[in-house]
Amino acid sequence: MNLQDIAGKYPEAAVIVEMARAAWNGDIKAARVNFSLSDRLKVELKKLLGKEIKTIFITDSDVRHIKKNHGQGEDRRGQVDVTPEDFALIPLVMNEFDTAQHESTDRMGNKKIMFVKKVNGNVYTASVERGNSQIGVITLWKTKARSGA
């Protein structure tokens, strides 16, 4: 699946990639991109979080966090370096997930949910966190899919 295919289904994907490219180039301009939720994702979030979520977003700060923590040297952890183009997959991973599960809850009651999706021979994992009536993508990483997986 290429960026053009994804952008046809999720128009916000191209905007997320542009935000990621800016972060990779050292731009620190504040940005936030909201993206839509499929009915399946809405149902899953209600089940996992116990409340209705209408939008998910990613910010420039989240993109820089992902770049810093997963943009290079990931082979040491058995993962693959995330590139700006991988950010196009976030709406796909979230809306068409293979698995979703509640990962943890912090002291303030914010719940972290992990979404996993196999795409183009890689397994992408996106994590979101619920705060005050909103949900944001806080990290993304990828690993090579195992044979037969």
C-alpha positions as CSV (number, residue, x, y, z in Angstrom):
1,M,0.0,0.0,0.0
2,N,1.5,3.3,-1.0
3,L,1.0,6.9,0.1
4,Q,-1.3,7.7,-2.8
5,D,-3.6,4.7,-1.9
6,I,-3.7,5.7,1.7
7,A,-4.3,9.4,1.0
8,G,-7.2,8.4,-1.2
9,K,-8.8,6.7,1.8
10,Y,-7.4,9.0,4.5
11,P,-6.9,12.5,3.2
12,E,-5.2,13.6,6.4
13,A,-2.4,11.1,5.8
14,A,-0.5,13.5,3.4
15,V,-0.8,16.3,6.0
16,I,0.6,14.0,8.7
17,V,3.5,13.1,6.4
18,E,4.3,16.8,5.7
19,M,4.3,17.4,9.5
20,A,6.7,14.5,9.9
21,R,9.0,15.7,7.1
22,A,9.2,19.1,8.7
23,A,10.2,17.5,12.1
24,W,12.8,15.4,10.3
25,N,14.2,18.7,8.8
26,G,14.4,20.3,12.3
27,D,11.3,22.5,11.9
28,I,9.7,23.2,15.4
29,K,6.6,24.9,14.2
30,A,3.6,24.0,16.3
31,A,1.1,21.8,14.4
32,R,-1.8,19.4,15.1
33,V,-3.6,17.1,12.7
34,N,-6.9,15.6,13.6
35,F,-8.2,12.5,11.8
36,S,-11.5,10.7,11.4
37,L,-12.5,7.5,13.2
38,S,-14.1,4.5,11.5
39,D,-17.3,3.1,13.2
40,R,-15.2,0.0,14.1
41,L,-12.6,2.2,15.9
42,K,-15.3,4.2,17.7
43,V,-16.8,1.0,19.0
44,E,-13.4,-0.3,20.1
45,L,-12.5,2.9,21.9
46,K,-15.8,3.0,23.7
47,K,-15.2,-0.6,24.8
48,L,-11.5,0.1,25.9
49,L,-12.0,3.6,27.4
50,G,-15.6,3.5,28.6
51,K,-16.5,6.7,26.7
52,E,-17.2,8.0,23.3
53,I,-14.3,9.5,21.3
54,K,-15.0,11.6,18.3
55,T,-11.5,12.6,17.1
56,I,-7.9,11.5,17.4
57,F,-5.0,13.8,16.8
58,I,-1.2,13.9,16.5
59,T,0.9,16.9,17.2
60,D,4.4,18.1,16.1
61,S,5.6,17.3,19.6
62,D,4.5,13.7,19.2
63,V,6.2,13.5,15.8
64,R,9.4,14.8,17.3
65,H,9.1,12.2,20.1
66,I,8.7,9.4,17.6
67,K,11.6,10.6,15.5
68,K,13.9,10.8,18.6
69,N,12.9,7.5,20.0
70,H,12.2,5.4,16.9
71,G,13.7,7.2,13.9
72,Q,17.2,5.7,14.0
73,G,19.1,2.8,15.6
74,E,16.0,0.7,16.0
75,D,17.8,-2.4,14.8
76,R,19.3,-2.7,18.3
77,R,15.8,-3.3,19.6
78,G,14.8,-5.6,16.8
79,Q,12.7,-2.9,15.2
80,V,12.9,-0.9,12.0
81,D,13.6,2.9,11.8
82,V,10.4,4.9,11.4
83,T,10.5,7.4,8.4
84,P,8.3,10.4,7.7
85,E,6.4,8.4,5.1
86,D,5.4,5.8,7.8
87,F,3.3,8.5,9.4
88,A,0.8,8.2,6.5
89,L,-0.1,4.8,8.0
90,I,-1.3,6.1,11.4
91,P,-4.9,6.6,10.3
92,L,-4.9,3.2,8.6
93,V,-3.3,1.5,11.7
94,M,-5.9,3.1,13.9
95,N,-9.0,2.6,11.8
96,E,-8.2,-0.8,10.3
97,F,-6.3,-2.3,13.3
98,D,-5.5,-6.0,13.5
99,T,-5.5,-5.9,17.3
100,A,-6.2,-3.2,20.0
101,Q,-5.7,-3.5,23.7
102,H,-5.6,-1.4,26.9
103,E,-1.9,-1.3,27.8
104,S,-1.7,0.7,31.0
105,T,-3.3,3.5,33.1
106,D,-1.3,6.3,34.7
107,R,-1.8,7.8,38.1
108,M,-4.1,10.5,36.7
109,G,-6.3,7.9,35.1
110,N,-5.1,8.4,31.5
111,K,-5.4,5.1,29.6
112,K,-2.9,4.0,27.0
113,I,-4.2,1.9,24.1
114,M,-2.0,0.0,21.6
115,F,-3.1,-0.6,18.0
116,V,-1.3,-3.1,15.8
117,K,-1.6,-3.5,12.0
118,K,0.5,-5.5,9.5
119,V,1.2,-3.5,6.3
120,N,3.6,-4.1,3.5
121,G,5.7,-6.7,5.4
122,N,6.0,-4.6,8.5
123,V,4.0,-4.6,11.7
124,Y,3.1,-1.0,12.9
125,T,2.2,-0.3,16.5
126,A,0.6,3.0,17.4
127,S,-0.1,4.0,20.9
128,V,-2.7,6.5,21.9
129,E,-3.5,8.1,25.3
130,R,-6.7,9.5,26.6
131,G,-6.7,12.7,28.6
132,N,-9.5,15.2,29.2
133,S,-12.0,14.0,26.6
134,Q,-9.5,13.7,23.9
135,I,-7.2,11.1,22.5
136,G,-3.8,11.6,20.9
137,V,-1.2,9.4,19.2
138,I,1.8,9.4,21.4
139,T,4.1,7.0,19.7
140,L,4.6,4.8,16.6
141,W,7.1,2.0,15.9
142,K,7.5,-0.7,13.4
143,T,9.0,-4.2,13.2
144,K,9.5,-6.7,10.4
145,A,6.7,-9.2,10.2
146,R,7.7,-12.7,11.0
147,S,7.3,-15.3,8.3
148,G,3.8,-16.8,8.5
149,A,2.6,-13.9,10.7
